[in-house]
């Protein structure tokens, strides 16, 4: 285990990690390149692996760190999975394990989803995960016990 990276609640996965000048890098299966391994990236890569390997989310439907505008400010989504029609399906906001999930972090994720309107919203720091189902008809959220498997509808 690399110093500063703790065991997460997600199943262990074989990540390709390499020493690089100035730190460590991890291979991102979605972007198909080496990325600096930060605590947040550690969480993101475990979530990606979990969604693909355990919950059958198709890798081709992922985008990682995609930009979006909110109130004329540039923001980014950590993970966005589309359905097979290209509509937002699952939006994941990843935090480093030391970042506590609070009302403020949930509100931040909800703001991002106000723009995307994904069917499911997940917020995780790798130690705690909150999953919400978005109901567009009344613009409300209901908490789920687990992240849903990919539903081809």
Secondary structure as GFF3:
##gff-version 3
##sequence-region A 1 153
A	DSSP	beta_strand	17	20	.	.	.	ID=ss1
A	DSSP	beta_strand	23	28	.	.	.	ID=ss2
A	DSSP	beta_strand	33	36	.	.	.	ID=ss3
A	DSSP	alpha_helix	39	53	.	.	.	ID=ss4
A	DSSP	three_ten_helix	59	61	.	.	.	ID=ss5
A	DSSP	beta_strand	62	70	.	.	.	ID=ss6
A	DSSP	beta_strand	73	82	.	.	.	ID=ss7
A	DSSP	beta_strand	88	94	.	.	.	ID=ss8
A	DSSP	alpha_helix	103	116	.	.	.	ID=ss9
A	DSSP	beta_strand	120	124	.	.	.	ID=ss10
A	DSSP	beta_strand	129	135	.	.	.	ID=ss11
A	DSSP	beta_strand	140	144	.	.	.	ID=ss12
###
